[in-house]
Amino acid sequence: MQDVVGLLFKYINLLQQSGASKWIFDELSAVCEVTFHYQDKVPPIDYVVTVAANMETYPPQDWLVGESLPSNFNPEIIQMTLKELSPKTVR
């Protein structure tokens, strides 16, 4: 288990050093979009509850997608998030 955790943090460190890559973000966006469009059907009441919750959190243009699709490429936020992913900050 520690080998896996060690490799994970080595990869995170590599990402921190190389910086945020636009092409990785674009690939992730494409995968998320396909996943969103071809997701399994959910019961209507569950869908309504999800959209209602999204209405409290997201602007109107994102009510239907919520957190399913990445919004904008922002390297500063990505780097900030990667900095928080260290063995010292993970419990």
N, C-alpha and C positions, 0 to 999 in steps of 0.2 A: 504493500500500500504506500509506503513512504517513497518507493521508487517512482510511482505514478505521480504523487504529489510533487516530488522533486522535479520531474520532467515538466509538469504543468507550469511550475514557477519559472523554469528555465525558458519555456516558450513565451510566457508573459514578459519576462525580461527582454527577450529578443524583440517582441513587439514594441516594448517601451523604447528600446534603442533605435529601432528602424523608423519609428513614427507611424502615424496613421496613414494608411494607403487608400487613395480614392478608389482604386480598382477593387480592393477587398470590399469596401462599402457598396460599390455597384453590384458586385456578385451577390452579396448578402441581400441587397434590395431585390434583386431579380428572383432569388430563391424564395424570399418572403412573399413576393407578389404571386408567384405560382402557387405557393402553399395557401395563401389567402383565397385565391380564385377557385381552387379545387379542394377546399376543405369539406369535411363530411357535413351533411345536413344536421342541424340541431333542432330540437323541439321549438316551436314558435315562441313559447313563453320564455325559454332560456335566451333566445335571441333578443327579445324585447327587453329583458332584464339587463343584458349586456349593453345594448345600445343606450338604455336609460342611464346606466352607470357611466358610459362614455360621455354622455351629454353633460355630466358634472365635471369632467376632467379635461376634455378636448374641445377645440373650436369646432363650429358646425361642419366644416369640410372634412373633419376626421371622425365624426360620430360613428360612421359605419365601420371604419377600419380600426379605430382605437390604436392600440399599440402593435397591431399586426404588421404594419409597414414602417420601416425607418423613414424619418421625415427628411432631414437635411444632413449633408456631410459637414461635420464640425470637428476638425482635428483637435481643437483645444479641449473639447469635452471628452473626446476619446482618450487623449493623453492624460487628462485629469482622472478619468476612471481607471486607466491602466496603472497610474501611480498608487491608487488605493488598493490594488491587488498585489499585496506583498505578504510574505509569511508573517510579518509583524502585525499586520492589520486584520488578518483572517483568523477566526477562532474556530 
